[in-house]
Amino acid sequence: MRRALGLVALAVTSMVALAFLIPLAFAVREMTRDRALGAAERDAASMGPALALSTRPPDIERAMSATVAGPAGRMAVHLPDGAVFGTHRTEPAQVLEASRRETVSTVEVPGGHAVLQPVALAEGQMAVVEVFLPGGELTRGVWKAWLAMAGVGVVLVAGSVVAADRMGTRVVRATQRLSDAAAALGEGDLSVRIEDSDGPPELVNAGRAFNAMADRVAKLLAAEREMAADLSHRLRTPLAALRLNAESLPPGALGDQTREAVDRLEREIDMIIRAVRNPAGRGSCDAAQVLRDRIAFWSALAEDEGRNCELIGADRPAPVPLPAAELEAAVDALLGNIFRHTPEGTDFAVTLHVGEGVTGILVADAGPGIADPQAALERGRSGRGSTGLGLDIARRAAESTGGHLRIHRSVLGGAQVQLWLRTGERPPARRSRRSRRRTRSRARA
């Protein structure tokens, strides 16, 4: 922004300076020319009274010596009989033409210009007074005046650019503070605030509005966390009753599964309470271990329904920046959708892909697929009678790491849900040959 303001000030001031200085430069040149011609005409006119009184050589020489141009050898007097006194540079034809016109004229001669002043003598005859002006006389001092005006213009332009830069610095600093505060708030720092600055009033007001918004957001989030924590605590009462009922079940597969489900529900409630009390407390886990555990959990139900399940690529550690509980919830949501929305006997496969800076979990099935993948990713929307939150849970888990969730057609014929988790910096994208050629062309231009 500072550069843009500086360029704007430079362009505007330069145009204004040129609009004034160019006409002024021409005016100075014309004034200098007029001043030189006026002085020469005055010298020539001063010879008129002397010539009208006497045309004798001593009188003419005496009158010439009283002028400025005469002693400098730049004056000549042409008499009607062809006699010439002083140093002349004009041709006889030019003198005759000036005598015929009977008006002051300026003609070009070798080395400069000559002013020819006709003077009426006795018996109607005309003499011509010649005053020579060297070539540099018409432009004497013009270059100095032009350089002085150019210097003034440069000083004005530089001063305007410096002033614009100072003003831009205030704007940029205030804008940068607002931008940094907004970025910090977006990253979860609810304590960031903008102190009153010396920036423009509009940005100062924007900073105050930002502080009010941040205070409001902090209060709303605090209230939401407390409400979630209170709700989780209230769930403990029915959970205790559920645990008592589960403990009363006789030993066996059904009782063991029910008690395990109650234990898992209690762990999930504890995790929710810890998460809402300390939202910044993120963690990491081994995605391969989580997948092995979840496949082992769901394999019993898959065997009961006649489904073949396969886990691919989970034989090596795959650390991801996501707590194990959150990744388990995301994987369970994806696998639960298969059991919920595909008929019994539908096969499925889970593939773990570890790449550069990213880890992908691909869940594919041989079911009917998802007709509208875009709509399926909308929170709370489901076309098959469910809550519509399963895919949203997985999507939010992926986006919390900087990743994403995509839905494609699987090689098994059904849907393939791709859960991509960002584990490092994004590798620089390779530019095409055409893009590199355009960049080099712009650099040469």
C-alpha positions as CSV (number, residue, x, y, z in Angstrom):
1,M,0.0,0.0,0.0
2,R,2.9,2.4,0.8
3,R,4.3,1.7,-2.7
4,A,0.9,2.3,-4.3
5,L,0.4,5.6,-2.5
6,G,3.9,6.7,-3.3
7,L,3.3,5.9,-7.0
8,V,0.0,7.8,-7.0
9,A,1.6,10.8,-5.4
10,L,4.5,10.6,-7.9
11,A,2.2,10.4,-10.9
12,V,-0.2,13.2,-9.7
13,T,2.5,15.6,-8.6
14,S,4.5,15.0,-11.8
15,M,1.5,15.7,-14.0
16,V,0.7,18.9,-12.0
17,A,4.4,20.1,-12.1
18,L,4.6,19.4,-15.8
19,A,1.3,21.2,-16.5
20,F,2.8,24.3,-14.9
21,L,6.5,24.1,-15.7
22,I,6.2,23.4,-19.4
23,P,4.2,26.5,-20.2
24,L,6.3,28.5,-17.8
25,A,9.5,27.3,-19.6
26,F,8.2,28.5,-22.9
27,A,7.1,31.8,-21.3
28,V,10.6,32.3,-19.9
29,R,12.2,31.7,-23.3
30,E,9.8,34.1,-25.0
31,M,10.4,36.7,-22.4
32,T,14.2,36.4,-22.8
33,R,13.9,36.8,-26.6
34,D,11.5,39.8,-26.3
35,R,13.9,41.4,-23.8
36,A,16.9,41.0,-26.1
37,L,15.0,42.3,-29.1
38,G,13.5,45.2,-27.1
39,A,17.0,46.3,-26.0
40,A,18.3,46.1,-29.6
41,E,15.3,48.1,-30.9
42,R,15.9,50.8,-28.2
43,D,19.5,51.1,-29.3
44,A,18.4,51.4,-33.0
45,A,15.7,53.9,-32.1
46,S,18.2,56.1,-30.1
47,M,20.0,56.8,-33.4
48,G,17.0,58.3,-35.0
49,P,17.2,61.8,-33.6
50,A,21.0,62.0,-34.3
51,L,20.6,60.9,-37.9
52,A,17.7,63.3,-38.4
53,L,20.0,66.2,-37.4
54,S,23.2,65.2,-39.1
55,T,24.6,62.4,-41.3
56,R,28.2,63.5,-41.0
57,P,30.6,60.7,-40.1
58,P,31.9,62.3,-36.9
59,D,28.3,62.9,-35.7
60,I,27.2,59.4,-36.6
61,E,30.2,57.8,-34.8
62,R,29.6,60.0,-31.7
63,A,26.0,58.9,-31.6
64,M,26.9,55.2,-32.0
65,S,29.4,55.4,-29.2
66,A,26.6,56.6,-26.9
67,T,24.7,53.3,-27.3
68,V,25.2,49.9,-25.8
69,A,25.7,48.0,-29.1
70,G,27.9,50.6,-30.8
71,P,31.1,50.2,-28.6
72,A,30.5,46.5,-28.7
73,G,30.8,46.4,-32.5
74,R,27.3,45.2,-33.0
75,M,25.8,48.4,-34.7
76,A,26.0,49.7,-38.2
77,V,24.3,52.7,-40.0
78,H,23.3,52.3,-43.7
79,L,22.9,55.7,-45.5
80,P,20.9,56.1,-48.6
81,D,24.0,56.7,-50.7
82,G,25.3,53.2,-49.8
83,A,27.8,54.4,-47.2
84,V,28.0,52.2,-44.1
85,F,29.3,53.1,-40.7
86,G,30.2,50.4,-38.1
87,T,30.3,46.7,-38.5
88,H,27.4,45.3,-40.6
89,R,26.4,41.7,-41.2
90,T,23.3,42.1,-43.4
91,E,23.1,41.9,-47.2
92,P,22.2,45.0,-49.3
93,A,19.0,43.4,-50.3
94,Q,17.9,43.0,-46.7
95,V,18.7,46.6,-46.0
96,L,16.8,47.7,-49.1
97,E,13.8,45.6,-48.1
98,A,13.8,47.1,-44.5
99,S,14.1,50.6,-46.0
100,R,11.1,50.0,-48.3
101,R,8.9,48.6,-45.5
102,E,9.7,51.5,-43.2
103,T,9.1,49.3,-40.1
104,V,11.4,47.6,-37.7
105,S,12.2,44.0,-38.8
106,T,14.4,41.2,-37.6
107,V,16.4,39.1,-40.1
108,E,18.7,36.1,-39.7
109,V,22.4,36.7,-40.4
110,P,25.4,34.6,-39.9
111,G,26.0,34.1,-36.2
112,G,22.6,35.4,-35.0
113,H,19.9,37.9,-35.8
114,A,20.0,41.6,-36.9
115,V,17.4,44.2,-36.0
116,L,16.9,46.7,-38.8
117,Q,15.4,50.1,-37.8
118,P,14.5,52.5,-40.8
119,V,15.1,56.2,-39.9
120,A,13.6,59.0,-42.0
121,L,16.1,61.7,-43.2
122,A,15.7,65.0,-45.0
123,E,14.2,65.1,-48.5
124,G,12.3,61.9,-47.8
125,Q,15.3,59.6,-47.8
126,M,15.6,56.6,-45.5
127,A,18.6,55.4,-43.5
128,V,18.7,52.0,-41.8
129,V,20.2,51.3,-38.4
130,E,21.4,47.7,-37.9
131,V,21.9,46.2,-34.4
132,F,23.4,42.7,-34.3
133,L,22.3,40.1,-31.7
134,P,24.5,37.0,-31.3
135,G,22.8,33.7,-31.3
136,G,23.2,33.2,-27.6
137,E,21.8,36.6,-26.8
138,L,18.2,35.5,-27.4
139,T,18.5,32.6,-25.0
140,R,20.8,34.1,-22.4
141,G,19.8,32.7,-19.0
142,V,17.1,30.5,-20.3
143,W,18.9,27.2,-19.5
144,K,19.6,28.4,-16.0
145,A,16.0,29.3,-15.5
146,W,14.9,25.9,-16.9
147,L,17.3,24.1,-14.6
148,A,16.0,26.1,-11.6
149,M,12.4,25.2,-12.5
150,A,13.3,21.6,-13.0
151,G,15.0,21.5,-9.6
152,V,11.9,23.1,-8.0
153,G,9.7,20.5,-9.8
154,V,11.9,17.6,-8.5
155,V,11.8,19.0,-5.0
156,L,8.0,19.3,-5.1
157,V,7.6,15.7,-6.5
158,A,10.0,14.3,-4.0
159,G,8.3,16.1,-1.1
160,S,4.9,14.9,-2.2
161,V,6.2,11.3,-2.4
162,V,7.8,11.5,1.1
163,A,4.6,13.0,2.5
164,A,2.5,10.3,0.8
165,D,4.9,7.6,2.2
166,R,4.6,9.0,5.7
167,M,0.8,9.0,5.4
168,G,0.9,5.5,3.9
169,T,3.0,4.3,6.8
170,R,0.3,5.3,9.2
171,V,-2.3,3.6,7.2
172,V,-0.2,0.5,6.6
173,R,0.7,0.1,10.2
174,A,-2.9,0.4,11.4
175,T,-4.0,-2.0,8.6
176,Q,-1.3,-4.5,9.5
177,R,-2.3,-4.4,13.2
178,L,-5.9,-5.1,12.2
179,S,-4.8,-7.9,9.8
180,D,-2.6,-9.6,12.4
181,A,-5.3,-9.4,15.0
182,A,-7.8,-10.9,12.7
183,A,-5.4,-13.7,11.7
184,A,-4.7,-14.4,15.4
185,L,-8.4,-14.5,16.2
186,G,-9.0,-16.8,13.3
187,E,-6.3,-19.2,14.7
188,G,-8.1,-19.3,18.0
189,D,-6.4,-16.6,20.1
190,L,-9.4,-15.1,21.7
191,S,-7.3,-12.7,23.9
192,V,-6.0,-10.6,21.0
193,R,-7.1,-7.0,20.9
194,I,-6.2,-3.9,19.0
195,E,-4.9,-0.9,21.0
196,D,-6.0,2.6,19.9
197,S,-3.5,3.7,17.2
198,D,-2.6,6.9,15.5
199,G,-4.0,5.6,12.2
200,P,-6.8,7.1,10.2
201,P,-10.1,7.5,12.0
202,E,-11.8,4.9,9.9
203,L,-9.2,2.3,10.8
204,V,-9.3,3.3,14.5
205,N,-13.1,2.8,14.4
206,A,-12.6,-0.6,12.7
207,G,-10.1,-1.6,15.4
208,R,-12.7,-0.7,18.1
209,A,-15.4,-2.7,16.2
210,F,-12.9,-5.6,16.0
211,N,-12.4,-5.5,19.8
212,A,-16.1,-5.5,20.4
213,M,-16.6,-8.4,18.0
214,A,-13.7,-10.3,19.7
215,D,-15.3,-9.7,23.1
216,R,-18.6,-11.0,21.9
217,V,-17.1,-14.1,20.2
218,A,-15.2,-14.9,23.4
219,K,-18.4,-14.6,25.5
220,L,-20.4,-16.7,23.1
221,L,-17.7,-19.4,22.9
222,A,-17.3,-19.5,26.7
223,A,-21.1,-19.8,27.1
224,E,-21.2,-22.6,24.4
225,R,-18.4,-24.5,26.2
226,E,-20.1,-24.3,29.5
227,M,-23.4,-25.4,28.0
228,A,-21.7,-28.4,26.4
229,A,-19.9,-29.3,29.6
230,D,-23.1,-29.0,31.6
231,L,-24.9,-31.1,29.1
232,S,-22.2,-33.8,29.3
233,H,-22.4,-33.8,33.1
234,R,-26.2,-34.2,32.9
235,L,-25.7,-37.3,30.7
236,R,-23.8,-39.0,33.5
237,T,-27.0,-39.7,35.4
238,P,-28.7,-41.7,32.7
239,L,-25.3,-43.2,31.9
240,A,-25.0,-44.5,35.5
241,A,-28.4,-46.1,35.2
242,L,-27.4,-47.6,31.8
243,R,-24.2,-49.0,33.4
244,L,-26.2,-50.6,36.2
245,N,-28.4,-52.3,33.7
246,A,-25.4,-53.4,31.6
247,E,-23.7,-54.9,34.7
248,S,-26.9,-56.9,35.5
249,L,-26.8,-58.6,32.1
250,P,-25.6,-62.3,32.2
251,P,-22.1,-63.1,30.9
252,G,-22.0,-63.7,27.2
253,A,-21.4,-62.0,23.9
254,L,-24.4,-59.7,24.2
255,G,-23.6,-58.6,27.7
256,D,-19.9,-58.0,26.9
257,Q,-20.8,-55.9,23.8
258,T,-23.3,-53.8,25.9
259,R,-20.8,-53.2,28.6
260,E,-18.1,-52.3,26.1
261,A,-20.5,-49.9,24.4
262,V,-21.2,-48.2,27.8
263,D,-17.5,-47.9,28.6
264,R,-17.0,-46.3,25.2
265,L,-19.9,-43.9,25.8
266,E,-18.4,-42.9,29.1
267,R,-15.0,-42.3,27.5
268,E,-16.6,-40.2,24.8
269,I,-18.4,-38.1,27.4
270,D,-15.2,-37.5,29.3
271,M,-13.5,-36.5,26.1
272,I,-16.2,-34.0,25.3
273,I,-15.9,-32.5,28.8
274,R,-12.1,-32.2,28.4
275,A,-12.4,-30.7,24.9
276,V,-14.9,-28.0,25.8
277,R,-12.9,-27.1,29.0
278,N,-9.6,-27.0,27.1
279,P,-10.3,-26.5,23.4
280,A,-6.6,-25.7,22.5
281,G,-5.4,-29.1,23.8
282,R,-4.8,-30.9,20.5
283,G,-2.9,-34.1,20.2
284,S,-1.7,-36.7,17.8
285,C,-2.0,-40.4,17.2
286,D,-0.9,-43.2,14.9
287,A,-3.5,-43.5,12.2
288,A,-2.4,-47.1,11.4
289,Q,-3.0,-48.2,15.0
290,V,-6.4,-46.5,15.1
291,L,-7.5,-48.2,11.8
292,R,-6.3,-51.6,13.1
293,D,-8.3,-51.1,16.3
294,R,-11.5,-49.9,14.5
295,I,-11.4,-52.6,11.9
296,A,-11.0,-55.2,14.6
297,F,-14.0,-53.7,16.3
298,W,-16.2,-53.6,13.2
299,S,-15.0,-57.0,11.8
300,A,-17.3,-58.9,14.3
301,L,-20.4,-57.1,12.9
302,A,-19.1,-57.5,9.4
303,E,-18.8,-61.2,9.9
304,D,-22.3,-61.5,11.2
305,E,-23.7,-59.7,8.1
306,G,-21.5,-61.6,5.7
307,R,-19.4,-58.7,4.6
308,N,-15.8,-59.1,3.6
309,C,-13.6,-56.2,4.9
310,E,-9.9,-55.5,4.1
311,L,-7.4,-53.1,5.6
312,I,-4.6,-52.0,3.3
313,G,-1.4,-50.1,4.0
314,A,-1.7,-50.0,7.9
315,D,1.4,-52.1,8.5
316,R,3.6,-49.0,9.2
317,P,3.2,-46.1,11.7
318,A,1.4,-43.1,10.3
319,P,1.4,-40.2,12.8
320,V,-1.3,-37.6,12.2
321,P,-1.9,-34.3,14.1
322,L,-5.3,-35.4,15.5
323,P,-6.3,-37.0,18.8
324,A,-7.0,-40.7,18.7
325,A,-10.5,-40.2,19.9
326,E,-11.4,-37.7,17.1
327,L,-9.9,-40.0,14.5
328,E,-11.7,-43.0,15.9
329,A,-15.0,-41.0,15.8
330,A,-14.3,-40.0,12.1
331,V,-13.5,-43.6,11.1
332,D,-16.5,-45.0,13.0
333,A,-18.7,-42.5,11.2
334,L,-17.5,-43.6,7.8
335,L,-17.7,-47.3,8.6
336,G,-21.0,-46.9,10.3
337,N,-22.4,-45.4,7.2
338,I,-21.5,-48.5,5.3
339,F,-23.3,-50.8,7.7
340,R,-26.3,-48.4,7.8
341,H,-26.7,-47.5,4.2
342,T,-25.6,-50.7,2.3
343,P,-27.3,-54.1,2.2
344,E,-25.9,-57.0,4.1
345,G,-23.2,-58.8,2.3
346,T,-21.7,-55.6,0.8
347,D,-17.9,-55.8,0.9
348,F,-15.8,-52.8,1.9
349,A,-12.1,-51.9,2.1
350,V,-10.1,-49.3,4.1
351,T,-6.8,-48.1,2.6
352,L,-4.2,-46.0,4.5
353,H,-2.1,-43.8,2.2
354,V,0.9,-41.9,3.5
355,G,2.3,-39.2,1.2
356,E,4.5,-36.1,1.4
357,G,2.9,-33.9,4.0
358,V,-0.5,-35.7,3.9
359,T,-2.1,-38.9,5.1
360,G,-5.2,-40.3,3.4
361,I,-7.8,-42.8,4.7
362,L,-9.8,-44.2,1.8
363,V,-13.0,-46.0,2.7
364,A,-14.5,-47.8,-0.3
365,D,-17.6,-50.1,-0.5
366,A,-19.4,-52.2,-3.1
367,G,-22.8,-50.7,-2.4
368,P,-25.1,-48.5,-4.5
369,G,-22.9,-45.4,-4.1
370,I,-23.9,-41.8,-3.2
371,A,-26.1,-40.1,-5.8
372,D,-25.3,-36.5,-4.8
373,P,-21.9,-36.3,-3.1
374,Q,-22.1,-32.5,-2.7
375,A,-25.4,-32.7,-0.8
376,A,-24.1,-35.6,1.3
377,L,-21.4,-33.3,2.7
378,E,-23.9,-30.8,4.0
379,R,-24.3,-31.0,7.8
380,G,-27.6,-32.5,8.9
381,R,-28.7,-33.5,5.4
382,S,-29.4,-37.2,4.7
383,G,-31.6,-38.8,2.1
384,R,-31.8,-42.2,4.0
385,G,-33.4,-41.2,7.3
386,S,-30.2,-40.7,9.3
387,T,-29.0,-37.6,11.2
388,G,-26.7,-36.6,8.4
389,L,-23.8,-35.9,10.8
390,G,-21.5,-38.8,10.0
391,L,-19.8,-37.3,7.0
392,D,-19.7,-33.9,8.7
393,I,-17.9,-35.3,11.7
394,A,-15.2,-36.8,9.4
395,R,-15.0,-33.6,7.3
396,R,-14.5,-31.4,10.4
397,A,-11.8,-33.8,11.6
398,A,-10.0,-33.5,8.3
399,E,-10.3,-29.7,8.1
400,S,-9.0,-29.3,11.6
401,T,-5.6,-30.5,10.3
402,G,-5.8,-28.4,7.1
403,G,-7.0,-31.3,5.1
404,H,-10.3,-32.1,3.3
405,L,-12.8,-34.8,2.6
406,R,-13.9,-36.0,-0.9
407,I,-16.4,-38.5,-2.2
408,H,-15.7,-40.5,-5.4
409,R,-16.8,-43.7,-7.1
410,S,-14.8,-46.7,-5.8
411,V,-13.3,-49.5,-7.8
412,L,-15.7,-51.9,-5.9
413,G,-18.6,-50.1,-7.6
414,G,-19.9,-48.1,-4.7
415,A,-18.8,-45.0,-2.9
416,Q,-15.3,-44.1,-1.9
417,V,-14.9,-41.5,0.9
418,Q,-11.4,-40.0,1.0
419,L,-10.3,-38.5,4.3
420,W,-7.1,-36.5,3.8
421,L,-5.2,-35.2,6.9
422,R,-2.5,-32.6,6.5
423,T,0.6,-33.7,8.4
424,G,3.2,-31.1,7.2
425,E,3.8,-28.2,4.9
426,R,2.2,-28.3,1.5
427,P,5.0,-29.2,-1.1
428,P,5.5,-26.4,-3.7
429,A,3.4,-27.0,-6.8
430,R,5.3,-27.7,-9.9
431,R,4.6,-25.1,-12.6
432,S,4.0,-26.0,-16.1
433,R,6.4,-25.2,-18.9
434,R,3.9,-22.6,-20.3
435,S,3.6,-20.9,-16.9
436,R,7.4,-20.7,-16.5
437,R,7.6,-19.3,-20.1
438,R,5.1,-16.6,-19.2
439,T,7.0,-15.7,-16.0
440,R,10.2,-15.3,-17.9
441,S,8.5,-13.2,-20.6
442,R,7.1,-10.9,-17.9
443,A,10.6,-10.6,-16.3
444,R,12.2,-9.7,-19.6
445,A,9.5,-7.1,-20.2
